[in-house]
């Protein structure tokens, strides 16, 4: 906690000492779109899930309806920029009514332009999400529950941006806190209640042309309110390049080191290679390709585990065949090494999706989608497959 307080004081002092606008252009850290905006969207779809309880045998299917309204509001007053992003999704199932649920997200943001290339920001995120039976805490044991679990995350961070989208040097400083808990089955799940304190420093420096030397440094301190044995510190350093030769080719490749240590001396610390590679490529005016691969430490999501090492990779392709018709496909793979006090398990997740969109006009899009999921685990030979077919529409105001 002393380290976190030190980082907080240091960052706050730094922000006020060097304070003085950063050109507002598009919705990223160093490029925000200026002006007042209002967008309301309604998404709805009807579909079928083949293996709702994620079981190896005796699969049970169900039809479902999803209704998802969302609103984005932005207001600009001189140097002040306010944003509010809200999303509510309602799921109803024909065969498993006890699993009907809502997810919601509320995400307000505030930006203050100190000077031409200096910005102070505050970001708050409140998210409630339903965890389906047979996943997460009930993985492989869906029948032990009569309904799924509910999770709540409340996070806030403040930070400072120095530079513009095309500056020679760009710096981002951020500190924040995230509180996580399960709202259901408190007698068992409260052991996973935690507070994460995080500090991040990112620095990019232009070497030549469109090539940036990039460094990311992150520190996270996790405190478990009802299980202090899991309290830990995670340090991560990434170094690499960010490159954007044209508007249609972007690449970032960073490799580094990460280390995890526990307060409990009976739990072994861990250190290993970390990476993040992301490629955006547009080989034709109509096709876009994204490739991403990374490794991270992730927090325990089982009652007894200590932490997870997650390697993930994904490929996304979209093609605009006509002004009205678009097709996209995505494939993802994730390998999780789940570390317990005296053993290690592994889980392999595979995901794929195909989606066809027909944009009738500026405000209406009709789509059809198919997804496939698969899990193979070293735990009791746990294995399941499932797929989902859906048809829906998006309306934008």
C-alpha positions in Angstrom: 0.0 0.0 0.0 2.9 2.3 0.7 4.1 1.9 -2.9 0.7 2.7 -4.3 0.4 5.9 -2.2 3.8 6.9 -3.4 2.9 6.4 -7.0 -0.4 8.3 -6.5 1.4 11.3 -4.9 4.1 11.3 -7.6 1.6 11.2 -10.5 -0.6 13.9 -9.0 2.4 16.2 -8.4 3.7 15.6 -12.0 0.3 16.4 -13.5 0.0 19.7 -11.7 3.6 20.8 -12.1 3.8 20.3 -15.9 0.2 21.2 -16.6 -0.9 23.2 -19.7 -4.6 21.1 -25.6 -4.3 18.3 -27.3 -6.0 18.2 -30.6 -9.3 16.4 -30.3 -9.8 14.2 -33.4 -11.0 10.5 -32.9 -12.0 8.2 -30.0 -8.6 7.1 -28.8 -6.2 8.3 -26.0 -4.4 10.8 -28.2 -7.2 11.6 -30.6 -10.7 12.5 -29.5 -13.5 13.7 -31.7 -14.6 17.2 -30.6 -18.0 18.7 -30.3 -21.4 17.7 -29.0 -22.7 14.2 -29.9 -25.7 12.0 -29.2 -26.1 8.5 -30.4 -28.9 6.1 -29.4 -28.8 2.5 -30.5 -31.2 -0.4 -30.2 -29.9 -3.9 -31.0 -32.1 -7.0 -30.9 -31.5 -10.6 -31.9 -33.2 -14.0 -31.7 -31.2 -17.2 -31.7 -30.6 -20.7 -30.4 -27.8 -22.0 -28.2 -27.0 -25.7 -28.7 -25.3 -26.5 -25.3 -26.6 -24.0 -22.8 -25.2 -25.7 -19.7 -21.7 -26.4 -21.3 -21.9 -30.1 -20.7 -19.7 -32.9 -22.2 -22.8 -35.2 -22.7 -26.5 -34.8 -22.9 -26.5 -31.3 -24.4 -29.5 -29.1 -23.8 -30.5 -26.4 -26.2 -32.6 -23.3 -25.8 -33.9 -20.4 -27.9 -33.2 -16.9 -26.6 -34.0 -13.2 -27.2 -31.6 -10.4 -26.5 -32.6 -6.7 -26.4 -29.8 -4.2 -26.0 -30.4 -0.4 -25.9 -27.3 1.8 -25.6 -26.7 5.6 -25.5 -23.6 7.7 -26.0 -23.6 11.4 -25.1 -20.7 13.9 -25.4 -20.7 17.5 -24.4 -17.8 20.0 -25.0 -17.5 23.2 -23.1 -14.4 25.1 -24.0 -11.6 23.0 -22.5 -13.9 20.5 -20.9 -15.1 17.3 -22.6 -17.7 15.1 -20.9 -18.8 11.6 -22.2 -21.3 9.1 -21.0 -21.6 5.6 -22.4 -24.4 3.4 -21.1 -25.5 -0.1 -22.2 -28.2 -2.4 -21.0 -28.8 -5.9 -22.4 -31.7 -8.2 -21.5 -31.6 -11.9 -22.2 -34.6 -14.2 -22.0 -34.5 -18.0 -22.6 -37.3 -20.3 -23.7 -36.1 -23.5 -21.8 -34.1 -21.9 -18.9 -36.3 -19.1 -17.6 -34.3 -19.1 -14.3 -31.3 -17.8 -16.3 -33.1 -14.7 -17.6 -30.9 -11.8 -16.7 -29.7 -8.2 -17.4 -26.2 -7.0 -18.0 -25.4 -3.3 -17.8 -22.5 -0.9 -18.2 -22.2 2.8 -17.2 -19.0 4.5 -18.2 -18.7 8.3 -17.7 -15.4 10.1 -18.7 -14.1 13.6 -18.2 -11.3 15.3 -20.1 -9.7 18.7 -19.3 -7.4 20.3 -21.9 -4.7 21.9 -19.9 -2.8 23.2 -23.0 -2.3 22.4 -26.6 -0.8 19.0 -26.0 -1.6 18.3 -22.3 -4.8 16.7 -21.0 -6.1 15.5 -17.6 -8.7 12.8 -17.6 -11.0 10.8 -15.2 -12.7 7.6 -16.1 -15.3 5.6 -14.1 -16.7 2.2 -15.0 -19.6 0.3 -13.4 -20.3 -3.1 -14.8 -22.6 -5.9 -13.8 -22.5 -9.1 -15.7 -24.2 -12.6 -15.5 -22.0 -15.7 -15.4 -23.7 -18.6 -17.0 -23.9 -22.0 -15.3 -21.2 -24.3 -16.4 -18.6 -21.5 -16.7 -16.5 -19.5 -14.2 -17.1 -20.7 -10.6 -19.3 -23.5 -11.8 -17.1 -24.7 -14.7 -18.0 -28.3 -15.5 -20.7 -28.4 -12.8 -23.7 -26.5 -14.1 -26.2 -28.8 -12.4 -25.0 -27.8 -9.0 -26.7 -24.4 -9.5 -30.3 -23.5 -10.1 -29.2 -20.1 -11.7 -25.9 -18.5 -12.7 -23.7 -16.1 -10.7 -23.7 -12.3 -10.9 -20.5 -10.3 -10.9 -20.0 -6.6 -10.2 -17.0 -4.4 -11.1 -16.6 -0.8 -10.1 -13.4 0.9 -11.4 -12.1 4.5 -11.5 -8.8 6.0 -12.7 -7.3 9.4 -13.3 -4.4 10.2 -15.6 -2.5 12.6 -17.7 -1.8 12.7 -21.4 1.2 14.6 -23.0 1.4 14.8 -26.8 -0.9 14.6 -29.8 -1.6 11.8 -32.3 1.4 12.8 -34.4 3.7 14.2 -31.7 7.4 13.2 -31.6 6.9 12.1 -27.9 3.7 10.8 -26.3 3.3 10.0 -22.6 0.4 8.5 -20.7 0.2 8.3 -16.9 -2.7 6.6 -15.2 -3.5 5.4 -11.7 -6.7 3.7 -10.6 -8.6 1.3 -8.5 -10.9 -1.6 -9.4 -13.3 -3.3 -6.9 -14.6 -6.7 -7.9 -17.1 -9.1 -6.2 -19.6 -11.8 -6.9 -23.1 -10.7 -5.8 -24.5 -14.3 -5.5 -23.5 -17.3 -3.3 -21.7 -15.0 -0.9 -20.8 -17.7 1.5 -18.6 -19.3 -1.1 -17.8 -16.4 -3.5 -16.7 -13.7 -1.0 -13.3 -15.3 -0.9 -12.7 -13.7 -4.3 -13.7 -10.2 -3.3 -10.7 -8.0 -4.2 -9.5 -4.5 -4.7 -6.8 -3.8 -7.4 -4.7 -0.6 -7.2 -2.9 0.0 -10.5 -0.4 2.5 -11.9 0.5 2.6 -15.7 3.2 4.6 -17.6 3.3 4.5 -21.4 5.8 6.4 -23.5 6.2 6.5 -27.3 9.1 8.3 -29.0 9.3 8.9 -32.8 12.5 7.4 -34.2 11.9 8.1 -37.9 9.1 8.4 -40.3 6.1 6.7 -38.7 8.1 4.4 -36.4 7.9 4.9 -32.6 9.9 3.3 -29.9 7.4 2.3 -27.2 7.6 1.3 -23.5 4.8 0.3 -21.2 5.3 -0.1 -17.4 2.5 -1.3 -15.2 2.2 -2.2 -11.5 -0.9 -3.8 -9.9 -1.5 -4.5 -6.2 -4.3 -6.9 -5.5 -5.9 -7.1 -2.0 -8.4 -9.8 -1.2 -10.7 -8.7 1.6 -11.5 -12.2 2.9 -8.5 -14.2 1.8 -5.2 -12.3 2.4 -3.2 -15.3 1.3 -3.9 -14.3 -2.3 -2.7 -10.7 -1.9 -0.1 -10.1 -4.5 1.9 -7.6 -6.6 2.3 -7.8 -10.3 5.0 -5.8 -12.2 5.2 -5.7 -16.0 7.5 -4.0 -18.5 7.1 -4.0 -22.3 9.5 -2.6 -24.9 9.1 -2.5 -28.6 7.9 -0.6 -31.7 4.8 1.0 -33.0 4.6 1.6 -36.7 2.0 3.2 -39.0 3.4 3.5 -42.5 0.0 4.5 -44.0 -3.6 4.9 -42.8 -4.2 1.3 -43.8 -1.2 -0.4 -42.1 -0.6 -0.3 -38.4 1.6 -2.5 -36.2 2.7 -2.6 -32.6 5.0 -5.3 -31.3 6.2 -5.2 -27.6 8.0 -7.8 -25.7 9.1 -7.8 -22.1 9.0 -9.2 -18.6 6.4 -9.7 -15.9 6.7 -10.8 -12.3 4.2 -11.8 -9.7 4.9 -12.0 -5.9 2.6 -13.0 -3.0 2.5 -11.6 0.5 2.0 -15.2 1.6 5.5 -16.7 1.6 4.1 -20.2 1.2 3.0 -19.3 -2.3 5.7 -19.3 -5.0 6.4 -16.2 -7.0 6.4 -16.3 -10.8 8.2 -14.5 -13.5 8.1 -15.0 -17.3 8.2 -13.4 -20.7 5.3 -11.1 -21.6 4.3 -9.8 -25.0 1.6 -7.8 -26.9 1.5 -7.8 -30.7 -1.3 -6.2 -32.7 -1.5 -5.8 -36.5 -4.2 -3.9 -38.4 -3.9 -4.3 -42.2 -6.2 -3.2 -45.0 -4.9 -4.9 -48.2 -7.8 -3.6 -50.3 -10.2 -0.7 -49.8 -12.8 -3.2 -48.9 -11.0 -5.7 -46.6 -9.7 -5.2 -43.1 -7.6 -7.8 -41.1 -6.6 -7.7 -37.4 -4.2 -10.1 -35.8 -3.6 -9.9 -32.0 -1.6 -12.1 -29.6 -0.6 -11.4 -26.0 0.3 -12.9 -22.7 -0.9 -11.7 -19.3 -1.2 -12.6 -15.7 -4.9 -12.8 -14.7 -6.5 -12.9 -11.3 -7.9 -16.1 -9.7 -11.4 -17.0 -10.9 -11.8 -20.2 -9.0 -12.3 -20.7 -5.2 -8.9 -22.3 -4.6 -6.6 -21.2 -7.4 -3.8 -18.5 -6.9 -3.6 -16.9 -10.4 -3.7 -17.7 -14.1 -1.2 -17.2 -17.0 -3.2 -16.5 -20.1 -1.9 -16.7 -23.7 -4.4 -15.5 -26.2 -4.4 -15.1 -30.0 -7.1 -13.9 -32.4 -7.7 -13.2 -36.1 -10.5 -11.0 -37.4 -11.3 -10.4 -41.1 -14.1 -8.2 -42.5 -14.9 -7.5 -46.2 -17.3 -4.9 -47.6 -18.7 -6.6 -50.7 -21.1 -3.8 -51.7 -22.2 -0.5 -50.1 -24.9 -2.5 -48.3 -23.4 -6.0 -47.7 -20.5 -6.9 -45.3 -19.2 -10.2 -44.1 -16.8 -10.8 -41.1 -15.1 -13.8 -39.5 -13.2 -14.2 -36.3 -11.1 -17.0 -34.8 -9.7 -16.9 -31.3 -7.6 -19.3 -29.1 -6.8 -18.9 -25.4 -4.6 -21.1 -23.3 -4.9 -20.7 -19.5 -2.4 -22.1 -17.1 -4.2 -22.2 -13.7 -1.9 -22.2 -10.8 -3.0 -23.6 -7.4 -0.9 -23.9 -4.2 0.3 -27.4 -5.0 -0.7 -28.1 -8.6 -1.2 -26.6 -12.0 -4.0 -27.2 -14.5 -4.6 -26.0 -18.0 -7.6 -25.0 -20.1 -7.8 -24.4 -23.8 -10.6 -22.3 -25.2 -11.4 -22.0 -28.9 -13.8 -19.5 -30.4 -15.0 -18.7 -33.9 -17.7 -16.5 -35.4 -19.1 -15.7 -38.8 -21.4 -12.7 -39.3 -23.2 -11.3 -42.3 -24.5 -7.7 -42.2 -27.0 -6.0 -44.6 -27.1 -2.2 -44.1 -30.5 -1.2 -45.4 -29.8 2.5 -44.8 -28.0 4.8 -42.5 -30.1 3.8 -39.4 -31.0 0.1 -40.0 -28.7 -2.9 -40.2 -29.9 -6.5 -40.3 -27.5 -9.3 -39.5 -27.2 -13.1 -39.1 -24.4 -14.8 -37.1 -23.0 -18.2 -36.2 -20.6 -18.8 -33.3 -18.8 -21.9 -32.1 -17.1 -22.4 -28.7 -15.0 -25.3 -27.4 -13.2 -26.0 -24.1 -10.7 -28.7 -23.4 -9.3 -28.9 -19.8 -6.8 -31.1 -18.0 -9.3 -31.2 -15.0 -11.1 -34.6 -15.0 -10.9 -34.5 -18.8 -13.4 -31.6 -18.9 -14.6 -30.9 -22.4 -17.5 -29.3 -24.1 -18.6 -27.8 -27.4 -21.4 -25.4 -28.2 -22.7 -23.2 -31.0 -25.2 -20.4 -31.4 -27.2 -19.2 -34.4 -28.8 -15.8 -34.3 -30.7 -13.3 -36.5 -31.1 -9.6 -35.5 -31.1 -6.0 -36.3 -29.4 -2.7 -35.2 -31.2 0.7 -35.2 -29.2 3.9 -34.7 -30.7 7.3 -34.0 
